Amino acid sequence: MSPSPRANALRIVLLIAGALALAMGLLWIGQGIGLIRWPASSFMIDERRWVLYGAVLVVAGGLLILRNRRPRR
């Protein structure tokens, strides 16, 4: 039995949200450790707490992606 079009649309939206969360989390980690200095005036550069926030966001994004990639039974 194939999933409904509504379920497929929700799955795609959650995959996109997970990918965006993953990318944003990696950016926050990079800024927090001072590796990414963009934009130059960012308050997040060299602020270690953003490494933690970014790591949490990376995990959340990864879980969204994994949750929506599993085959449905």
BABA-233974 format. One record per atom (N, C-alpha, C): residue in three letters; z negated, x negated, y. Coordinates in steps of 0.02 Angstrom, whole numbers, padded with zeros to 5 digits, always signed. Atoms other than C-alpha are relative to their C-alpha. Layout:
BABA-233974
ALAZXY ...
//
This chain:
BABA-233974
MET+00000-00042-00059 MET+00000+00000+00000 MET+00000-00044+00062 SER-00005+00042-00059 SER+00052-00076+00165 SER-00044+00027+00056 PRO+00043-00022-00055 PRO-00060-00073+00319 PRO+00039+00041+00051 SER-00031-00042-00051 SER-00025+00051+00457 SER+00024-00043+00059 PRO-00023+00037-00059 PRO+00069-00004+00614 PRO-00058-00015+00049 ARG+00057+00011-00044 ARG-00093+00017+00711 ARG-00043-00059-00024 ALA+00039+00054+00028 ALA-00185-00101+00593 ALA+00036-00067+00010 ASN-00038+00061-00013 ASN-00044-00228+00609 ASN-00005-00022+00072 ALA+00005+00016-00072 ALA-00051-00218+00799 ALA-00069-00030+00016 LEU+00067+00026-00012 LEU-00239-00244+00798 LEU-00007-00070-00028 ARG+00002+00065+00032 ARG-00220-00391+00680 ARG+00034-00053+00044 ILE-00036+00046-00044 ILE-00094-00473+00797 ILE-00040-00014+00063 VAL+00041+00009-00060 VAL-00204-00444+00949 VAL-00060-00046-00015 LEU+00058+00042+00018 LEU-00354-00522+00860 LEU+00021-00072-00015 LEU-00025+00068+00012 LEU-00249-00671+00804 LEU+00013-00036+00067 ILE-00013+00029-00066 ILE-00193-00701+00984 ILE-00066-00015+00035 ALA+00065+00012-00031 ALA-00372-00682+01047 ALA-00034-00060-00031 GLY+00030+00058+00034 GLY-00431-00807+00916 GLY+00033-00065+00021 ALA-00035+00060-00020 ALA-00297-00932+00963 ALA-00018-00019+00072 LEU+00019+00015-00069 LEU-00339-00916+01148 LEU-00072-00025+00005 ALA+00070+00023+00001 ALA-00525-00934+01114 ALA-00005-00071-00026 LEU+00000+00067+00028 LEU-00492-01088+01009 LEU+00025-00051+00052 ALA-00028+00046-00051 ALA-00384-01168+01145 ALA-00047-00008+00059 MET+00046+00004-00056 MET-00507-01125+01283 MET-00063-00041-00019 GLY+00058+00038+00023 GLY-00652-01194+01181 GLY+00015-00074-00003 LEU-00018+00070+00002 LEU-00560-01357+01153 LEU+00006-00029+00070 LEU-00004+00022-00070 LEU-00525-01368+01340 LEU-00070-00011+00028 TRP+00068+00007-00024 TRP-00709-01339+01378 TRP-00034-00062-00029 ILE+00028+00060+00031 ILE-00760-01474+01254 ILE+00028-00062+00034 GLY-00031+00057-00032 GLY-00635-01595+01330 GLY-00025-00012+00071 GLN+00027+00007-00068 GLN-00698-01561+01506 GLN-00073-00020-00003 GLY+00072+00015+00004 GLY-00880-01568+01453 GLY-00013-00073-00016 ILE+00010+00071+00015 ILE-00861-01743+01380 ILE+00036-00046+00048 GLY-00034+00040-00051 GLY-00754-01800+01526 GLY+00068-00026-00021 LEU-00065+00022+00024 LEU-00596-01824+01424 LEU+00057+00032+00038 ILE-00050-00037-00038 ILE-00499-01691+01518 ILE-00028+00010+00070 ARG+00023-00005-00069 ARG-00516-01703+01706 ARG+00048+00043+00040 TRP-00044-00047-00034 TRP-00412-01553+01753 TRP-00034+00067+00002 PRO-00017+00025-00067 PRO-00429-01477+01877 PRO-00052-00049+00025 ALA+00043+00055-00022 ALA-00504-01624+01968 ALA-00065+00025+00031 SER+00061-00026-00033 SER-00630-01514+02060 SER-00042+00044-00046 SER+00035-00044+00046 SER-00694-01426+01904 SER-00074-00018-00005 PHE+00073+00010+00007 PHE-00883-01403+01893 PHE-00019-00016-00072 MET+00015+00010+00071 MET-00870-01424+01703 MET+00007-00073-00022 ILE-00013+00069+00020 ILE-00819-01607+01702 ILE-00065-00039-00006 ASP+00060+00041+00016 ASP-00952-01720+01623 ASP-00064+00041-00002 GLU+00060-00042+00009 GLU-01071-01573+01598 GLU-00006+00015-00074 ARG+00007-00005+00073 ARG-01133-01583+01419 ARG-00010+00070-00026 ARG+00010-00068+00026 ARG-01180-01400+01407 ARG+00066+00035-00016 TRP-00065-00030+00013 TRP-00995-01356+01412 TRP+00028-00022-00068 VAL-00020+00020+00068 VAL-00972-01454+01250 VAL-00028+00051-00050 LEU+00031-00049+00044 LEU-01093-01334+01166 LEU+00035+00068+00007 TYR-00034-00064-00011 TYR-01013-01180+01245 TYR+00070-00001-00031 GLY-00067+00007+00028 GLY-00842-01244+01194 GLY-00001+00001-00076 ALA+00006+00002+00073 ALA-00898-01277+01016 ALA-00012+00071-00028 VAL+00012-00069+00021 VAL-00964-01099+01001 VAL+00064+00041+00005 LEU-00062-00037-00009 LEU-00800-01031+01068 LEU+00053-00021-00052 VAL-00046+00024+00051 VAL-00699-01140+00948 VAL-00016+00032-00067 VAL+00020-00031+00064 VAL-00799-01074+00800 VAL+00018+00074+00000 ALA-00016-00071-00004 ALA-00779-00894+00860 ALA+00075+00012-00007 GLY-00073-00007+00005 GLY-00592-00916+00883 GLY+00026-00015-00069 GLY-00020+00017+00069 GLY-00574-01000+00714 GLY-00017+00056-00049 LEU+00019-00055+00044 LEU-00668-00858+00630 LEU+00046+00060+00010 LEU-00048-00055-00012 LEU-00555-00729+00713 LEU+00066-00014-00034 ILE-00064+00018+00032 ILE-00402-00822+00652 ILE-00005+00005-00075 LEU+00008-00002+00073 LEU-00468-00843+00475 LEU-00009+00071-00025 ARG+00013-00069+00020 ARG-00527-00663+00466 ARG+00065+00040-00004 ASN-00061-00039-00003 ASN-00355-00599+00510 ASN+00057-00031-00039 ARG-00051+00030+00041 ARG-00256-00717+00400 ARG-00009+00016-00074 ARG+00013-00016+00070 ARG-00336-00661+00238 ARG+00043+00058-00022 PRO-00039-00057+00026 PRO-00227-00549+00130 PRO-00046+00060-00010 ARG+00039-00062+00008 ARG-00286-00369+00128 ARG+00005+00024-00072 ARG+00001-00026+00069 ARG-00335-00290-00037 ARG+00019+00072-00002 
//
